[in-house]
């Protein structure tokens, strides 16, 4: 085994002068780069803190529970990391984590640190009760880089960081760094003692998801500030003899808390059940000595046997012998089985799970079948275990997700702060007023604190979740399942959606359109029926063997493209039983034969002259997205030589083929098909006259060169029926669609036009970057794509050249009528050399092709950085990173990879996107309305109390209960039941509560309610039958005419607020569509009218209302109260319509522009405005050439450069005498050749005034 430390590096964090040499950087230069500070215990501080606990009635301890980093600062001193017994880690998202630094001896005994000096003196005690975080047992981690008697380490996000005394920093342990591939073919496994030592270093092989005990979970939930405030309110209400409502709140809170604990515990159990597993596995303990152990005991370096019947992988392991058919749907979402082949022993480069992913069995994937020669074992070497595996990384991303910033939640906090200020003012007002009237101190505090529970309603958080719960229910009925309900609100703000192409916009499978054979360097007529080609035919043979298809339970399975291609030949694929190895001298496990050919059971029993026409697959080089090709080595039955068959991208196969086999007009023919949206692959072959042993040792780059070009394979990828309609809906709603795919850029552009993502009259500008090739700098070119006769323009990087802008008179780039398109290779170069252009490219880019999974995630993050709220919709294959990075990821995969995405649609098309956005908009508008309703209710009731406090009265317990329980609780629940509007509107709802419109709405409604309550309070005092309330500071009797008037008017005001804030079109349906809400409104309105006119005596007593005289003046007052209520209702709704209307919004926008000038609200809007102002200057146009010339120059230059490389490779017969280049270097060279072509265009005409050269 080869172990090597990962160079994380150390850097100072300059918080202040004290921190200059004390803070360091963890994982420097990596995606999870974090800052780390060390602390050590301070006995003096600890004593002071315990005194603070007692004097604050343990409120200080509660504060430390919410802010653990503050607890560390108050009980520890800052120190360097080598002295620390606690560390505070600030991750890349700004989240803080507190970890204990643990100690362990080399033998694995855990110790407890008593004291540590800089000189290295340690005083420790055995820690018999300590347990390992990830294993649950005393499993230590040995520091492989230090000879100290003790190892210091801590866990951060489930990974172990070990103290390296040489470099004075904590590092992650990684194994097999820079380990050559040949090592894995020579290892015989570990002995028991070696395995035990490695288990000490790396811990047990377990992706452990701990189950939190129910009591602890209940305690943690109960200590949330929301529940503590409810507890405070309930205690206050019980002391105020408001037992009924307090009891209701207790029941509701306990029920809510229990449901929350139950849901959390169930999610933990489901996640554990889904992701945590173990099984028995055979592991080598010496040469060919295999023993069965539990997979939890596996360690890196173990050699394991993959069972014949398959298994679920419990670790990451590299395959060294035999083949495996693997279902990787759990990690990638791709349900198509993948062929895993052994790691080549001829490779001299280091092992890499990314570059050798076709040779690695990843943890969590399901091995369906194994293939092996004769009685040999299918063996693999363990690479990574536990949370370091691919499955572990996925679980860590679930347990520690990227926090999503949502301003709505922050604005709620700001509003609560403002309401708290009102509460403070009311608190002071009450104390001053009641002190002046000589009220008892206890009663003063009771009344003053009561105002706080009124202005900051404890039921607010529960009410805010109602709309989300109902939206989640409706989404589930639409076959859209959500594992992160809070994301529903965010999805309502989406203004850009990225789509994968294949399987998302287009059908998952491809249909065979036909083949275009090449004969005598000329393309022949397309043949839609390849099976009709003359036999034997190399073109037919390459279609029959160049794939990774297999039979699973008798059914042919594999990549959809390979499946369609093979089915087009009508050949038959045979795989022998596990004990059948009699064909092809026992060297072949897969045979293909034409229809009508009989299977061969024993080659020795057949006359050599009568051997049937069959091909046996000897070796496979799986498809690689970086190499853009796959190949196989096969042999015809009875033949004395082998043949290599290659299938790949036309550009790559053309470059690897012999020039004398290439057809004329290659680029023109390729453009003809790709511009129509077809998926085009090139086919080639080459005879190999070598022995079987040399075939097994051949390096890939030696097989895939000097090929004979055979023709083109044309596949048709149809749009899904729903795609165009959905794209239209998004465009009409001003939601920007973006395509990001791994497919060919011309195919992607064609699909974008077919689905109207790019309009018929819109121009497309291709962005092509050329890497730096000394002495030349990197170069960036822009040119038009489309009609062959249209002008194409080339541009150079801004920092490399200074050019006058020469605008072509035929070109008129106006706002919005051009789209940028680029490849992943160009994206990489731009990120490295032109990062300042990324914002402009993502704002105007519509098609991003040949993008790797990492680049898809980078694109999503770049869109977010310029202010877009981004959704991502993909079928799961290669989209997991982007799905996680997006604000709202929507997976169309039914596989377990849905755990990587907040939303999963069972409908395998993009119709789920507008549905989700509509429901998200409905949910966010409901949340806005609910918050405004609860805020308005709080202010209204607060004002009622202040008015009555003025005369020494208050609302009675019955009145509070009627308002809080009968009106507010029921309306806040049914309020959110309104369904989403069936169409997407052009204008998205506001996502900010702290907006002028929202503030104006709440303020105006509050002023109206204050005015009408004051009017009722004053008017009742003008009646002849009125007699004033007599204040009695010793009693709680509040029945009075003033109380009755204020209560009757206010009870209708809550209903008015619910109606005014219940928005309908264009985000929600109308109130009548919500029958529950409508019935609820009618019920509370009817009850309130009845209470106003003539209530039952028992109801009158319950509410403690004063019965009005039954004479005519009293009836006039009752009618006037109803008139006040009606006027209040009309004015409130008119005011809300005006404030929330278009005219007011335009007025505010115009006023803001006059005061501050035009300012774009978002960064992408500012960039868009700049591009409009720079019309004609960016992209800077310099000169033109035809698209046909561009494509042809690209291909010809690539071929010339490839053919001009020194012939360092000998024939395959001399392969063993050649030191081959590393495959990665070959890949980089070929990719550079393909994508680094600079378009030089036509020679500058006289008068152009300049010439561009690189």
Secondary structure, DSSP 8 states (H G I E B T S, - for coil): --B-----------SSGGGTTTEEEESTTSTT-EEEEEEEE-HHHHHHHHHHHHHTTTHHHHHHHH-HHHHHHHHEEEE-GGG-SEEEEE-TTS-EEEEE-EEEETTS-EEEEEEE-TT--EEEEE-TT---TTTSS------TT---SEEEEEEETTEEEEEETTTTEEEE--BSTT-BTHHHHH--B--HHHHHHHHHHH--S--------HHHHHHHHHTSHHHHHHHHHHHHHHHTT-HHHHHHHHHHHHHHHHHHHHHHHHHHHHHHHHH----EEEEEBSTT-EEEEEGGG--TT-EEE--TT-EE--SEEEEEESEEEEE-HHHH---S-EEE----TT--SB--TTTTGGGEE-TT-EEEEEE-STT---EEEEEE-GGGSHHHHHHHHHHT------HHHHHHHHHHHHHHHHHHHHHHHHHHHHHHTT--HHHHHHHHHHHHHHHS-TTHHHHHHHHHHHHHHHHHHTTEEES-TTHHHHHTT--EEEE-TBTTTB-SS-EEEEEEEEETTEE---BS-GGGS-SS-HHHHHHHHSS--EEETTEEES-HHHHHHHHHHT-EEEE--TT---GGGGT-SEEEE-TT----S-GGGS-GGG---EEEEEEEEEEETTTTEEEEEEEETT-SSEEEEEEEEHHHHHHHB-GGGS-TTHHHHHHHHHTTT-EEEEEEEEEE---HHHHHH--HHHHSSSBEEEEEEEEE--B-TTHHHHHHHHHHTT-EEEEE-SS-HHHHHHHHHHTTSS-TT-EEEEEEEE--BTTB--EEEEEEES-TTS--B----TTT--------TT----TTSEEEEEEHHHHHHHHHH-GGGHHHHHHHEEEEES--HHHHHHHHHHHHHTT--EEEEE-STTTHHHHHHSSEEEE---SGGGGGSSEEESSSSTHHHHHHHHHHHHHHHHHHHHHHHHHHHHHHHHHHHHHHHHTT----HHHHHIIIIIIIIHHHHHGGG--B-SS--SS-----SSSHHHHHHHHHHHHHHHHHHHHHHHHHTTSTT-------TT-----SHHHHHHHHHHHHHHHHHHHHT---TTTB--GGG-HHHHHHHHHHHHHHHHHHHH--HHHHHHHT-----SSHHHHHHHHHHHHHHHHHHHHHHHHHHHHTSHHHHHHHHHHHHHHH----SSHHHHHHHHHHHTTTTTTT---B--HHHHHHHHHHHHHHHHHTS------GGGGGG-----HHHHHHHHHHHHH------S---TT-------
